[in-house]
Amino acid sequence: MRKSYTNRKRFSVPPAPHRSKISNGSAVLSGIDGRSAPARRFKNLYQDYLKRTAGEHDELCKQLATLIVRREAIDAAMIRGEPINDFDLVRISSCINRTLARLQRLIGESEPEHERRRPLHDYLASREAAE
């Protein structure tokens, strides 16, 4: 005889106390208590970018905050005179720029005027006019 599964409880979202801290929003990353200076900096950056996106693009905000904290750690090491990997510095800086540009496109922010690229013929025409 076949067992009937009709009496089985349906899946439901557990109440907040029974969900993980990440799901509740009380922890941003698992296994991090948030008391170290880099953890606090990460949390501030993450919350700032999340607020700018009106709570959307959570993973992109985490990625950007992580990259910025890492870049700041490399900058601090360089200032202390410690050897750093130049390729890591360049790679992380490029990732920050691309991630920030993507986030700005997603939320509809435009680039500042001085960062917009002009067509080459406009640039050359402005140089000729200046001469």
N, CA, C and O atoms as a GROMACS GRO file, in nm:
protein
  524
    1MET      N    1   0.083  -0.118   0.000
    1MET     CA    2   0.000   0.000   0.000
    1MET      C    3   0.089   0.125   0.000
    1MET      O    4   0.194   0.128   0.064
    2ARG      N    5   0.045   0.226  -0.071
    2ARG     CA    6   0.121   0.351  -0.082
    2ARG      C    7   0.092   0.444   0.034
    2ARG      O    8  -0.021   0.454   0.082
    3LYS      N    9   0.195   0.513   0.076
    3LYS     CA   10   0.180   0.610   0.181
    3LYS      C   11   0.123   0.740   0.124
    3LYS      O   12   0.161   0.782   0.015
    4SER      N   13   0.036   0.801   0.194
    4SER     CA   14  -0.023   0.928   0.150
    4SER      C   15   0.054   1.043   0.213
    4SER      O   16   0.081   1.044   0.333
    5TYR      N   17   0.088   1.139   0.131
    5TYR     CA   18   0.162   1.256   0.180
    5TYR      C   19   0.074   1.380   0.191
    5TYR      O   20   0.124   1.491   0.207
    6THR      N   21  -0.053   1.363   0.182
    6THR     CA   22  -0.144   1.478   0.186
    6THR      C   23  -0.153   1.540   0.324
    6THR      O   24  -0.189   1.657   0.336
    7ASN      N   25  -0.123   1.466   0.429
    7ASN     CA   26  -0.131   1.520   0.564
    7ASN      C   27  -0.003   1.590   0.607
    7ASN      O   28   0.005   1.641   0.718
    8ARG      N   29   0.094   1.592   0.520
    8ARG     CA   30   0.222   1.654   0.553
    8ARG      C   31   0.206   1.806   0.562
    8ARG      O   32   0.129   1.866   0.487
    9LYS      N   33   0.279   1.866   0.656
    9LYS     CA   34   0.273   2.011   0.672
    9LYS      C   35   0.331   2.080   0.551
    9LYS      O   36   0.428   2.033   0.492
   10ARG      N   37   0.271   2.189   0.514
   10ARG     CA   38   0.322   2.268   0.403
   10ARG      C   39   0.441   2.351   0.448
   10ARG      O   40   0.453   2.388   0.565
   11PHE      N   41   0.528   2.379   0.352
   11PHE     CA   42   0.646   2.462   0.381
   11PHE      C   43   0.601   2.604   0.410
   11PHE      O   44   0.520   2.661   0.337
   12SER      N   45   0.652   2.659   0.516
   12SER     CA   46   0.621   2.798   0.548
   12SER      C   47   0.748   2.867   0.597
   12SER      O   48   0.842   2.802   0.643
   13VAL      N   49   0.748   2.998   0.588
   13VAL     CA   50   0.863   3.075   0.635
   13VAL      C   51   0.862   3.074   0.786
   13VAL      O   52   0.762   3.112   0.848
   14PRO      N   53   0.971   3.031   0.847
   14PRO     CA   54   0.974   3.027   0.993
   14PRO      C   55   0.971   3.168   1.052
   14PRO      O   56   1.011   3.263   0.985
   15PRO      N   57   0.925   3.182   1.172
   15PRO     CA   58   0.925   3.314   1.235
   15PRO      C   59   1.068   3.366   1.249
   15PRO      O   60   1.164   3.289   1.248
   16ALA      N   61   1.081   3.497   1.262
   16ALA     CA   62   1.212   3.562   1.264
   16ALA      C   63   1.310   3.502   1.364
   16ALA      O   64   1.428   3.487   1.329
   17PRO      N   65   1.271   3.467   1.485
   17PRO     CA   66   1.370   3.412   1.578
   17PRO      C   67   1.430   3.280   1.532
   17PRO      O   68   1.537   3.242   1.580
   18HIS      N   69   1.365   3.209   1.442
   18HIS     CA   70   1.413   3.080   1.398
   18HIS      C   71   1.487   3.086   1.264
   18HIS      O   72   1.530   2.983   1.213
   19ARG      N   73   1.501   3.204   1.210
   19ARG     CA   74   1.574   3.220   1.085
   19ARG      C   75   1.718   3.260   1.117
   19ARG      O   76   1.750   3.296   1.230
   20SER      N   77   1.803   3.252   1.016
   20SER     CA   78   1.944   3.286   1.039
   20SER      C   79   1.958   3.436   1.061
   20SER      O   80   1.870   3.514   1.024
   21LYS      N   81   2.069   3.475   1.120
   21LYS     CA   82   2.093   3.616   1.147
   21LYS      C   83   2.106   3.695   1.017
   21LYS      O   84   2.068   3.812   1.011
   22ILE      N   85   2.157   3.632   0.913
   22ILE     CA   86   2.169   3.700   0.785
   22ILE      C   87   2.030   3.726   0.728
   22ILE      O   88   2.004   3.835   0.676
   23SER      N   89   1.940   3.627   0.736
   23SER     CA   90   1.804   3.646   0.687
   23SER      C   91   1.729   3.751   0.767
   23SER      O   92   1.650   3.827   0.712
   24ASN      N   93   1.754   3.754   0.897
   24ASN     CA   94   1.690   3.854   0.983
   24ASN      C   95   1.743   3.994   0.957
   24ASN      O   96   1.674   4.093   0.984
   25GLY      N   97   1.865   4.003   0.906
   25GLY     CA   98   1.927   4.133   0.887
   25GLY      C   99   2.011   4.177   1.005
   25GLY      O  100   2.066   4.287   1.004
   26SER      N  101   2.021   4.093   1.107
   26SER     CA  102   2.100   4.132   1.224
   26SER      C  103   2.248   4.105   1.203
   26SER      O  104   2.331   4.153   1.280
   27ALA      N  105   2.283   4.029   1.101
   27ALA     CA  106   2.423   4.005   1.064
   27ALA      C  107   2.434   4.016   0.913
   27ALA      O  108   2.348   3.968   0.840
   28VAL      N  109   2.539   4.081   0.867
   28VAL     CA  110   2.556   4.098   0.724
   28VAL      C  111   2.630   3.980   0.664
   28VAL      O  112   2.594   3.931   0.557
   29LEU      N  113   2.733   3.934   0.732
   29LEU     CA  114   2.810   3.817   0.688
   29LEU      C  115   2.814   3.715   0.800
   29LEU      O  116   2.823   3.751   0.918
   30SER      N  117   2.807   3.588   0.764
   30SER     CA  118   2.807   3.485   0.867
   30SER      C  119   2.947   3.470   0.926
   30SER      O  120   3.047   3.481   0.856
   31GLY      N  121   2.952   3.444   1.054
   31GLY     CA  122   3.079   3.420   1.123
   31GLY      C  123   3.154   3.547   1.160
   31GLY      O  124   3.266   3.538   1.212
   32ILE      N  125   3.097   3.662   1.137
   32ILE     CA  126   3.162   3.790   1.168
   32ILE      C  127   3.080   3.858   1.278
   32ILE      O  128   2.960   3.878   1.262
   33ASP      N  129   3.146   3.892   1.389
   33ASP     CA  130   3.070   3.955   1.497
   33ASP      C  131   3.055   4.106   1.478
   33ASP      O  132   2.971   4.167   1.543
   34GLY      N  133   3.135   4.166   1.392
   34GLY     CA  134   3.116   4.306   1.357
   34GLY      C  135   3.182   4.406   1.449
   34GLY      O  136   3.153   4.525   1.440
   35ARG      N  137   3.269   4.362   1.539
   35ARG     CA  138   3.330   4.457   1.633
   35ARG      C  139   3.465   4.509   1.588
   35ARG      O  140   3.514   4.607   1.644
   36SER      N  141   3.528   4.447   1.490
   36SER     CA  142   3.658   4.495   1.444
   36SER      C  143   3.638   4.620   1.358
   36SER      O  144   3.530   4.644   1.305
   37ALA      N  145   3.744   4.699   1.345
   37ALA     CA  146   3.735   4.822   1.266
   37ALA      C  147   3.700   4.792   1.119
   37ALA      O  148   3.614   4.860   1.064
   38PRO      N  149   3.763   4.693   1.054
   38PRO     CA  150   3.723   4.664   0.916
   38PRO      C  151   3.577   4.617   0.904
   38PRO      O  152   3.509   4.649   0.807
   39ALA      N  153   3.531   4.540   1.003
   39ALA     CA  154   3.392   4.493   1.000
   39ALA      C  155   3.295   4.610   1.014
   39ALA      O  156   3.192   4.614   0.946
   40ARG      N  157   3.326   4.704   1.101
   40ARG     CA  158   3.240   4.822   1.117
   40ARG      C  159   3.242   4.907   0.990
   40ARG      O  160   3.138   4.957   0.947
   41ARG      N  161   3.360   4.923   0.931
   41ARG     CA  162   3.372   4.999   0.807
   41ARG      C  163   3.292   4.933   0.695
   41ARG      O  164   3.221   5.000   0.620
   42PHE      N  165   3.303   4.799   0.685
   42PHE     CA  166   3.226   4.725   0.586
   42PHE      C  167   3.077   4.748   0.606
   42PHE      O  168   3.005   4.775   0.510
   43LYS      N  169   3.033   4.736   0.730
   43LYS     CA  170   2.890   4.751   0.759
   43LYS      C  171   2.842   4.891   0.723
   43LYS      O  172   2.733   4.907   0.667
   44ASN      N  173   2.921   4.994   0.755
   44ASN     CA  174   2.882   5.131   0.721
   44ASN      C  175   2.872   5.150   0.570
   44ASN      O  176   2.776   5.208   0.520
   45LEU      N  177   2.973   5.101   0.497
   45LEU     CA  178   2.970   5.114   0.351
   45LEU      C  179   2.853   5.037   0.292
   45LEU      O  180   2.781   5.088   0.206
   46TYR      N  181   2.835   4.914   0.338
   46TYR     CA  182   2.726   4.830   0.288
   46TYR      C  183   2.590   4.897   0.310
   46TYR      O  184   2.508   4.902   0.219
   47GLN      N  185   2.568   4.947   0.431
   47GLN     CA  186   2.440   5.011   0.460
   47GLN      C  187   2.420   5.138   0.378
   47GLN      O  188   2.308   5.167   0.335
   48ASP      N  189   2.529   5.213   0.356
   48ASP     CA  190   2.520   5.334   0.275
   48ASP      C  191   2.480   5.302   0.132
   48ASP      O  192   2.390   5.364   0.076
   49TYR      N  193   2.548   5.204   0.072
   49TYR     CA  194   2.515   5.167  -0.066
   49TYR      C  195   2.378   5.102  -0.076
   49TYR      O  196   2.306   5.123  -0.174
   50LEU      N  197   2.341   5.024   0.024
   50LEU     CA  198   2.208   4.963   0.024
   50LEU      C  199   2.099   5.070   0.033
   50LEU      O  200   1.994   5.058  -0.030
   51LYS      N  201   2.126   5.174   0.112
   51LYS     CA  202   2.029   5.284   0.123
   51LYS      C  203   2.017   5.359  -0.010
   51LYS      O  204   1.907   5.399  -0.049
   52ARG      N  205   2.130   5.376  -0.078
   52ARG     CA  206   2.127   5.444  -0.209
   52ARG      C  207   2.047   5.367  -0.312
   52ARG      O  208   1.988   5.425  -0.404
   53THR      N  209   2.044   5.234  -0.297
   53THR     CA  210   1.971   5.151  -0.392
   53THR      C  211   1.831   5.117  -0.344
   53THR      O  212   1.764   5.032  -0.404
   54ALA      N  213   1.787   5.181  -0.238
   54ALA     CA  214   1.654   5.157  -0.182
   54ALA      C  215   1.634   5.010  -0.143
   54ALA      O  216   1.525   4.955  -0.161
   55GLY      N  217   1.739   4.948  -0.091
   55GLY     CA  218   1.729   4.811  -0.044
   55GLY      C  219   1.744   4.705  -0.152
   55GLY      O  220   1.737   4.586  -0.123
   56GLU      N  221   1.765   4.747  -0.275
   56GLU     CA  222   1.783   4.651  -0.384
   56GLU      C  223   1.933   4.628  -0.407
   56GLU      O  224   2.016   4.700  -0.352
   57HIS      N  225   1.965   4.530  -0.487
   57HIS     CA  226   2.104   4.501  -0.527
   57HIS      C  227   2.193   4.471  -0.407
   57HIS      O  228   2.304   4.524  -0.395
   58ASP      N  229   2.144   4.387  -0.318
   58ASP     CA  230   2.214   4.351  -0.195
   58ASP      C  231   2.354   4.295  -0.222
   58ASP      O  232   2.451   4.339  -0.162
   59GLU      N  233   2.364   4.200  -0.312
   59GLU     CA  234   2.492   4.135  -0.338
   59GLU      C  235   2.593   4.232  -0.400
   59GLU      O  236   2.712   4.226  -0.368
   60LEU      N  237   2.546   4.320  -0.486
   60LEU     CA  238   2.635   4.417  -0.547
   60LEU      C  239   2.686   4.516  -0.442
   60LEU      O  240   2.802   4.558  -0.448
   61CYS      N  241   2.602   4.554  -0.348
   61CYS     CA  242   2.643   4.643  -0.239
   61CYS      C  243   2.746   4.575  -0.149
   61CYS      O  244   2.842   4.640  -0.106
   62LYS      N  245   2.727   4.447  -0.121
   62LYS     CA  246   2.825   4.371  -0.041
   62LYS      C  247   2.959   4.364  -0.113
   62LYS      O  248   3.064   4.382  -0.053
   63GLN      N  249   2.952   4.336  -0.242
   63GLN     CA  250   3.074   4.324  -0.320
   63GLN      C  251   3.151   4.456  -0.321
   63GLN      O  252   3.272   4.456  -0.302
   64LEU      N  253   3.081   4.566  -0.341
   64LEU     CA  254   3.146   4.697  -0.344
   64LEU      C  255   3.206   4.732  -0.209
   64LEU      O  256   3.319   4.780  -0.202
   65ALA      N  257   3.133   4.707  -0.102
   65ALA     CA  258   3.184   4.736   0.032
   65ALA      C  259   3.308   4.652   0.062
   65ALA      O  260   3.404   4.702   0.121
   66THR      N  261   3.307   4.525   0.024
   66THR     CA  262   3.421   4.437   0.046
   66THR      C  263   3.544   4.487  -0.029
   66THR      O  264   3.654   4.490   0.026
   67LEU      N  265   3.524   4.525  -0.155
   67LEU     CA  266   3.636   4.574  -0.235
   67LEU      C  267   3.696   4.701  -0.177
   67LEU      O  268   3.817   4.718  -0.173
   68ILE      N  269   3.610   4.791  -0.131
   68ILE     CA  270   3.658   4.917  -0.075
   68ILE      C  271   3.737   4.893   0.053
   68ILE      O  272   3.842   4.954   0.073
   69VAL      N  273   3.687   4.806   0.140
   69VAL     CA  274   3.758   4.775   0.265
   69VAL      C  275   3.894   4.713   0.233
   69VAL      O  276   3.994   4.745   0.298
   70ARG      N  277   3.897   4.625   0.135
   70ARG     CA  278   4.024   4.562   0.097
   70ARG      C  279   4.121   4.665   0.040
   70ARG      O  280   4.240   4.662   0.071
   71ARG      N  281   4.070   4.756  -0.042
   71ARG     CA  282   4.155   4.861  -0.100
   71ARG      C  283   4.210   4.951   0.011
   71ARG      O  284   4.327   4.989   0.008
   72GLU      N  285   4.128   4.985   0.108
   72GLU     CA  286   4.174   5.069   0.219
   72GLU      C  287   4.281   4.997   0.301
   72GLU      O  288   4.375   5.061   0.349
   73ALA      N  289   4.270   4.865   0.317
   73ALA     CA  290   4.372   4.789   0.390
   73ALA      C  291   4.504   4.789   0.314
   73ALA      O  292   4.611   4.800   0.374
   74ILE      N  293   4.497   4.778   0.182
   74ILE     CA  294   4.619   4.783   0.101
   74ILE      C  295   4.682   4.922   0.109
   74ILE      O  296   4.804   4.934   0.120
   75ASP      N  297   4.599   5.025   0.102
   75ASP     CA  298   4.650   5.163   0.113
   75ASP      C  299   4.720   5.184   0.247
   75ASP      O  300   4.827   5.243   0.253
   76ALA      N  301   4.659   5.134   0.355
   76ALA     CA  302   4.718   5.151   0.488
   76ALA      C  303   4.852   5.077   0.497
   76ALA      O  304   4.948   5.128   0.556
   77ALA      N  305   4.859   4.957   0.440
   77ALA     CA  306   4.984   4.881   0.442
   77ALA      C  307   5.093   4.956   0.364
   77ALA      O  308   5.209   4.960   0.406
   78MET      N  309   5.056   5.014   0.252
   78MET     CA  310   5.152   5.088   0.172
   78MET      C  311   5.204   5.209   0.248
   78MET      O  312   5.324   5.238   0.245
   79ILE      N  313   5.116   5.280   0.315
   79ILE     CA  314   5.156   5.399   0.391
   79ILE      C  315   5.246   5.362   0.508
   79ILE      O  316   5.335   5.438   0.544
   80ARG      N  317   5.223   5.244   0.568
   80ARG     CA  318   5.310   5.198   0.677
   80ARG      C  319   5.446   5.152   0.627
   80ARG      O  320   5.534   5.122   0.707
   81GLY      N  321   5.463   5.147   0.497
   81GLY     CA  322   5.590   5.106   0.440
   81GLY      C  323   5.603   4.957   0.417
   81GLY      O  324   5.711   4.908   0.385
   82GLU      N  325   5.494   4.884   0.431
   82GLU     CA  326   5.495   4.740   0.408
   82GLU      C  327   5.491   4.714   0.258
   82GLU      O  328   5.433   4.792   0.182
   83PRO      N  329   5.551   4.604   0.214
   83PRO     CA  330   5.544   4.572   0.071
   83PRO      C  331   5.401   4.532   0.032
   83PRO      O  332   5.334   4.460   0.106
   84ILE      N  333   5.357   4.578  -0.083
   84ILE     CA  334   5.224   4.542  -0.132
   84ILE      C  335   5.238   4.486  -0.273
   84ILE      O  336   5.340   4.506  -0.339
   85ASN      N  337   5.137   4.417  -0.316
   85ASN     CA  338   5.134   4.364  -0.451
   85ASN      C  339   5.066   4.469  -0.540
   85ASN      O  340   4.947   4.494  -0.527
   86ASP      N  341   5.145   4.529  -0.629
   86ASP     CA  342   5.092   4.635  -0.715
   86ASP      C  343   4.978   4.585  -0.804
   86ASP      O  344   4.883   4.658  -0.831
   87PHE      N  345   4.989   4.462  -0.849
   87PHE     CA  346   4.884   4.407  -0.934
   87PHE      C  347   4.752   4.394  -0.859
   87PHE      O  348   4.646   4.420  -0.916
   88ASP      N  349   4.757   4.356  -0.732
   88ASP     CA  350   4.635   4.350  -0.651
   88ASP      C  351   4.574   4.488  -0.636
   88ASP      O  352   4.452   4.505  -0.646
   89LEU      N  353   4.658   4.587  -0.613
   89LEU     CA  354   4.610   4.725  -0.598
   89LEU      C  355   4.538   4.771  -0.724
   89LEU      O  356   4.429   4.827  -0.717
   90VAL      N  357   4.598   4.748  -0.839
   90VAL     CA  358   4.537   4.789  -0.966
   90VAL      C  359   4.411   4.710  -0.993
   90VAL      O  360   4.310   4.766  -1.036
   91ARG      N  361   4.416   4.579  -0.969
   91ARG     CA  362   4.300   4.494  -0.994
   91ARG      C  363   4.181   4.534  -0.907
   91ARG      O  364   4.068   4.544  -0.955
   92ILE      N  365   4.206   4.556  -0.780
   92ILE     CA  366   4.098   4.593  -0.688
   92ILE      C  367   4.042   4.730  -0.724
   92ILE      O  368   3.921   4.751  -0.720
   93SER      N  369   4.130   4.824  -0.759
   93SER     CA  370   4.084   4.957  -0.798
   93SER      C  371   3.995   4.949  -0.922
   93SER      O  372   3.892   5.016  -0.928
   94SER      N  373   4.034   4.868  -1.018
   94SER     CA  374   3.952   4.852  -1.139
   94SER      C  375   3.818   4.788  -1.107
   94SER      O  376   3.716   4.827  -1.162
   95CYS      N  377   3.820   4.688  -1.019
   95CYS     CA  378   3.694   4.623  -0.979
   95CYS      C  379   3.601   4.721  -0.909
   95CYS      O  380   3.480   4.719  -0.931
   96ILE      N  381   3.658   4.806  -0.824
   96ILE     CA  382   3.576   4.907  -0.756
   96ILE      C  383   3.511   4.999  -0.858
   96ILE      O  384   3.391   5.026  -0.850
   97ASN      N  385   3.590   5.047  -0.954
   97ASN     CA  386   3.535   5.137  -1.055
   97ASN      C  387   3.425   5.071  -1.137
   97ASN      O  388   3.321   5.132  -1.161
   98ARG      N  389   3.447   4.947  -1.179
   98ARG     CA  390   3.344   4.878  -1.259
   98ARG      C  391   3.220   4.849  -1.177
   98ARG      O  392   3.108   4.865  -1.226
   99THR      N  393   3.238   4.806  -1.054
   99THR     CA  394   3.123   4.774  -0.969
   99THR      C  395   3.043   4.899  -0.936
   99THR      O  396   2.920   4.897  -0.938
  100LEU      N  397   3.113   5.007  -0.907
  100LEU     CA  398   3.044   5.134  -0.877
  100LEU      C  399   2.970   5.185  -0.999
  100LEU      O  400   2.857   5.232  -0.987
  101ALA      N  401   3.031   5.176  -1.116
  101ALA     CA  402   2.964   5.220  -1.240
  101ALA      C  403   2.840   5.135  -1.267
  101ALA      O  404   2.737   5.188  -1.308
  102ARG      N  405   2.851   5.005  -1.244
  102ARG     CA  406   2.735   4.918  -1.264
  102ARG      C  407   2.623   4.952  -1.167
  102ARG      O  408   2.506   4.958  -1.205
  103LEU      N  409   2.658   4.975  -1.043
  103LEU     CA  410   2.559   5.011  -0.943
  103LEU      C  411   2.492   5.143  -0.978
  103LEU      O  412   2.370   5.157  -0.965
  104GLN      N  413   2.570   5.240  -1.023
  104GLN     CA  414   2.514   5.369  -1.062
  104GLN      C  415   2.419   5.354  -1.181
  104GLN      O  416   2.315   5.420  -1.186
  105ARG      N  417   2.455   5.268  -1.277
  105ARG     CA  418   2.365   5.246  -1.391
  105ARG      C  419   2.235   5.181  -1.346
  105ARG      O  420   2.128   5.217  -1.394
  106LEU      N  421   2.244   5.086  -1.253
  106LEU     CA  422   2.125   5.016  -1.208
  106LEU      C  423   2.029   5.107  -1.133
  106LEU      O  424   1.907   5.090  -1.142
  107ILE      N  425   2.083   5.203  -1.059
  107ILE     CA  426   1.994   5.291  -0.981
  107ILE      C  427   1.964   5.421  -1.054
  107ILE      O  428   1.892   5.507  -1.002
  108GLY      N  429   2.021   5.436  -1.174
  108GLY     CA  430   1.987   5.552  -1.256
  108GLY      C  431   2.067   5.677  -1.230
  108GLY      O  432   2.029   5.785  -1.276
  109GLU      N  433   2.176   5.666  -1.157
  109GLU     CA  434   2.262   5.783  -1.137
  109GLU      C  435   2.348   5.800  -1.261
  109GLU      O  436   2.397   5.703  -1.318
  110SER      N  437   2.367   5.924  -1.301
  110SER     CA  438   2.454   5.948  -1.416
  110SER      C  439   2.594   5.978  -1.368
  110SER      O  440   2.616   6.015  -1.253
  111GLU      N  441   2.689   5.961  -1.457
  111GLU     CA  442   2.827   5.987  -1.423
  111GLU      C  443   2.849   6.138  -1.414
  111GLU      O  444   2.781   6.213  -1.483
  112PRO      N  445   2.943   6.182  -1.331
  112PRO     CA  446   2.976   6.324  -1.328
  112PRO      C  447   3.026   6.370  -1.465
  112PRO      O  448   3.084   6.291  -1.540
  113GLU      N  449   3.004   6.496  -1.497
  113GLU     CA  450   3.040   6.550  -1.628
  113GLU      C  451   3.186   6.525  -1.664
  113GLU      O  452   3.216   6.490  -1.778
  114HIS      N  453   3.277   6.542  -1.569
  114HIS     CA  454   3.419   6.527  -1.600
  114HIS      C  455   3.460   6.382  -1.626
  114HIS      O  456   3.569   6.356  -1.678
  115GLU      N  457   3.373   6.285  -1.591
  115GLU     CA  458   3.405   6.145  -1.614
  115GLU      C  459   3.342   6.090  -1.741
  115GLU      O  460   3.372   5.977  -1.780
  116ARG      N  461   3.255   6.166  -1.804
  116ARG     CA  462   3.191   6.118  -1.927
  116ARG      C  463   3.291   6.123  -2.041
  116ARG      O  464   3.373   6.214  -2.050
  117ARG      N  465   3.283   6.026  -2.127
  117ARG     CA  466   3.373   6.020  -2.241
  117ARG      C  467   3.311   6.096  -2.358
  117ARG      O  468   3.194   6.077  -2.391
  118ARG      N  469   3.391   6.179  -2.419
  118ARG     CA  470   3.345   6.251  -2.537
  118ARG      C  471   3.390   6.175  -2.661
  118ARG      O  472   3.493   6.107  -2.658
  119PRO      N  473   3.315   6.187  -2.768
  119PRO     CA  474   3.363   6.126  -2.893
  119PRO      C  475   3.495   6.190  -2.934
  119PRO      O  476   3.520   6.306  -2.905
  120LEU      N  477   3.578   6.113  -3.002
  120LEU     CA  478   3.711   6.159  -3.040
  120LEU      C  479   3.706   6.284  -3.125
  120LEU      O  480   3.787   6.375  -3.106
  121HIS      N  481   3.612   6.292  -3.220
  121HIS     CA  482   3.606   6.410  -3.307
  121HIS      C  483   3.572   6.536  -3.228
  121HIS      O  484   3.618   6.645  -3.264
  122ASP      N  485   3.492   6.524  -3.120
  122ASP     CA  486   3.464   6.641  -3.035
  122ASP      C  487   3.589   6.685  -2.961
  122ASP      O  488   3.617   6.804  -2.948
  123TYR      N  489   3.664   6.587  -2.911
  123TYR     CA  490   3.787   6.618  -2.839
  123TYR      C  491   3.887   6.688  -2.930
  123TYR      O  492   3.947   6.788  -2.892
  124LEU      N  493   3.904   6.634  -3.051
  124LEU     CA  494   4.001   6.694  -3.144
  124LEU      C  495   3.956   6.833  -3.186
  124LEU      O  496   4.039   6.922  -3.202
  125ALA      N  497   3.826   6.851  -3.205
  125ALA     CA  498   3.776   6.983  -3.243
  125ALA      C  499   3.799   7.085  -3.131
  125ALA      O  500   3.831   7.200  -3.159
  126SER      N  501   3.784   7.043  -3.006
  126SER     CA  502   3.806   7.136  -2.895
  126SER      C  503   3.953   7.170  -2.881
  126SER      O  504   3.987   7.282  -2.841
  127ARG      N  505   4.042   7.079  -2.914
  127ARG     CA  506   4.187   7.106  -2.911
  127ARG      C  507   4.227   7.203  -3.021
  127ARG      O  508   4.308   7.293  -3.000
  128GLU      N  509   4.167   7.185  -3.140
  128GLU     CA  510   4.197   7.276  -3.251
  128GLU      C  511   4.147   7.417  -3.221
  128GLU      O  512   4.212   7.515  -3.255
  129ALA      N  513   4.030   7.425  -3.157
  129ALA     CA  514   3.974   7.556  -3.124
  129ALA      C  515   4.056   7.626  -3.019
  129ALA      O  516   4.062   7.750  -3.016
  130ALA      N  517   4.120   7.549  -2.931
  130ALA     CA  518   4.202   7.608  -2.824
  130ALA      C  519   4.334   7.660  -2.876
  130ALA      O  520   4.395   7.747  -2.814
  131GLU      N  521   4.380   7.608  -2.988
  131GLU     CA  522   4.510   7.650  -3.042
  131GLU      C  523   4.504   7.777  -3.116
  131GLU      O  524   4.605   7.824  -3.167
   0.00000   0.00000   0.00000
